[in-house]
Amino acid sequence: MRIRGLNFSAWATLFAATRGLLERPQHVFIALCDHFEPMWQRPALHVQNARVERWVREYPESVAGICDSSGRPPQHTFFYPGDEYDAGHVDKIAALRRDGYGDVEVHLHHRHDTSASLREKLESYVRILRDRHGLLGQDASGKITYGFIHGNWALDNSRPDGDWCGVNDEITILRQTGCYADFTMPSAPDACQTTTINSIYYALDDPNRPKSHDRGIVAQVGATPPSDGLLMIQGPLAVDWGSRKWGLLPRLENGELTGRRPPSMKRFGLWCRAGICVSGRADWRFIKLHTHGAQELNAAMLLGERMRNFHVMLREAASRLPQFKYYYVTAREVASLVQQAERGNVVPAWPPESPPTEIPDEAESGSNESIPTRGQLSAPTTKNRNTEAPQGISAT
């Protein structure tokens, strides 16, 4: 089995993630991060609209009666692409956020950018999401803050061919424009995969070189985060010996949920054993999953019985194991919980962060006439981006 992006030193960590019996950590935080792209494969507008409307219509029903250990329903974080912006689509998924079903954050596909052009795109898009739609958050100084997933996995110009980014100081630009954490990894089997796996850490930028997030400073209890670091929250990466390619090679487990790879308790065990945590707080496990939920095959699974059955099985496991507590969280809440662990909390303060329920005055004032309503943030990309959304999980 070949996994691009991983060097030899990472293999011991990868295989260690699947050794031993499943531990039973006291607190498990589950965040589903959706690369939500209604324009996938550039269909007619009515198809794009139907993809969004399906989620708005079916999601509340799909999770009705389901709750975690705190009594909260499943949370879904929509990372909506700025390069495919449609005001109507964002309005609809923003309503799910206001109804308590998740959140909306920033996704961006871009290529051949300069530092200046990337900065302009990010600042423009986050201002639109905040002012027009009442989304994202603000820090104590009033600066807009956002979570980020890079399109085509190419964070910090990490593709070997240099495509789908072009900016070596992207880590710095993200941090300076208000990004509180990046949620792009893992990308395996894509070549953008970092050497660091199954970790929560801070990337320090080298503006003269790509892929500064390949390694970093591990988040740990009692340690002050570096002021010039960007928080990196990875999802699980492991090998699944219970599922073998050609009956021989273990398949790759990378936390992706698709119509062909729905969640299961077996996969949940692998996610837990990946051991993603703040160093020194191993009884808090973070499971960051990813999906492309606008695609019809994936949406059918995520909004259907297979996903609901997984939630039911989690509930049954928690009823059998009193020490096992699990929580559905948004991407923003994951970052807040990481900060709690770093400060030394033994029990998570809950809820970790309550998003604002009122739309800012600017969004209600009608002063957004000059804000683009559809696809005006950047020139449309022309390359087929299907490589970002593989339907299979097998390593190639």
Secondary structure as UniProt FT lines:
FT   TURN            4..5
FT   HELIX           8..16
FT   TURN            17..18
FT   STRAND          27..35
FT   TURN            38..41
FT   HELIX           45..62
FT   TURN            63..65
FT   TURN            69..70
FT   STRAND          76..81
FT   HELIX           82..84
FT   HELIX           87..98
FT   TURN            99..100
FT   STRAND          102..108
FT   HELIX           115..131
FT   TURN            132..133
FT   STRAND          137..138
FT   TURN            140..141
FT   STRAND          144..150
FT   HELIX           151..153
FT   HELIX           155..157
FT   TURN            160..161
FT   TURN            168..169
FT   HELIX           170..176
FT   TURN            177..178
FT   STRAND          179..182
FT   TURN            188..189
FT   TURN            191..192
FT   STRAND          200..204
FT   TURN            207..208
FT   HELIX           212..214
FT   STRAND          217..218
FT   TURN            221..222
FT   TURN            227..228
FT   STRAND          229..233
FT   STRAND          238..245
FT   TURN            246..248
FT   STRAND          249..253
FT   STRAND          256..257
FT   HELIX           265..273
FT   TURN            282..283
FT   STRAND          284..291
FT   TURN            293..294
FT   HELIX           296..302
FT   HELIX           305..320
FT   TURN            322..323
FT   STRAND          325..328
FT   HELIX           331..343
FT   HELIX           361..364
FT   TURN            365..366
FT   TURN            369..370
FT   HELIX           386..388
//
